[in-house]
Amino acid sequence: MTHDLPLRAASRFAALAFLGSVVLAASAQVALPLWPVPATMQSLVVLLLGALGGGRLAASAVALYLIEGAMGLPVFANGTGGPAVLAGPTAGYLVGFLPAAWLAGYAARGAWWRQGAVLVAAHLALFVPGVLWLAAYVGIERAIWAGFVLFIPGTLLKTALALASLKALRR
């Protein structure tokens, strides 16, 4: 019977990663139609996946989400999917979810200020590839403005929500 434990653990991990990808897909549909990058609730979910499930599980959920989208499932913002999205202006942000999810896994423990610092760092980690990729489409100045500066208030709010949620769920 002990040989069933690794299979059970792997099945549980796979199911949780799939559930995480579903929640991430749902959060992509809560979008403000900005151009060239819509504002969504995805980064909040990425932070929570990491902080609650650990970096490995969160990165697996994000990878599964990206595979689902690449296959054409309408999981990306505004019900889009397919390889064209992964080659479009938002591709860097989508790929940036991977390091952000992994990094957010380090927010699981520690003092609230440490958790907050990790969540801020994780949130910023998704902007680096996002802005750099976007710059190829709109130039670096516009990419910084439209792909980062414009998102600072929402980023701060979502980071605070993630920290508050983590604190509430850890009680």
KADAWO-V565512 format. One record per run of one state. SS is the DSSP state (hx for helix, st for strand, lp for the rest). FROM is the first residue (numbers start at 1). LEN is the number of residues. If there is no record, write none. Layout:
{{SS | FROM | LEN} {SS | FROM | LEN}}
//
This chain:
{{lp | 1 | 2} {hx | 3 | 26} {lp | 29 | 2} {st | 31 | 2} {lp | 33 | 6} {st | 39 | 2} {lp | 41 | 1} {hx | 42 | 12} {lp | 54 | 1} {hx | 55 | 16} {lp | 71 | 5} {st | 76 | 1} {hx | 77 | 3} {st | 80 | 1} {lp | 81 | 4} {hx | 85 | 3} {lp | 88 | 3} {hx | 91 | 17} {lp | 108 | 4} {hx | 112 | 27} {lp | 139 | 1} {hx | 140 | 8} {lp | 148 | 1} {hx | 149 | 21} {lp | 170 | 2}}
//
